[in-house]
Amino acid sequence: MKLDQGPSGELTVLDSGYTDQVLLDCVSEEYLRIKAIIYNSLNDMNKLFLVDRALYTNSPERPLFMEWTPQNMSALRKPLVISEVKLYSVERTWGLSTLRMMK
């Protein structure tokens, strides 16, 4: 599912689907984005997104999200692999893109 952002900045879904692993990494010190690679073992269609923040919850019935931003990703010094992801969506609101991941 791919949609464009509306003129008033309302929420739009750029991509969504099933996955089993996501790798988060910094792009560079100067470029404040998170590089998110979504791995899908079913059809080997790996996807790359540059997002402003990444959210993850492991309890869908109580959506308390862990949040990563380019600032706290740069402090990790190595890529972060989240391996128990079932659903993801990449959304854009008010010019900011967000990757949401659920177990």
Buried (B, 14 or more C-beta within 10 A) or exposed (E): EEEEBEEEEEEBEBBBBEBBBBBBBBBEEEEBBBBBBBBBEEEEEEBEBBBBBBBBBBEEEEEEBEEBEBEEBBEEEEEBEBEEBEEBBBBBEEEEBBBBBBE
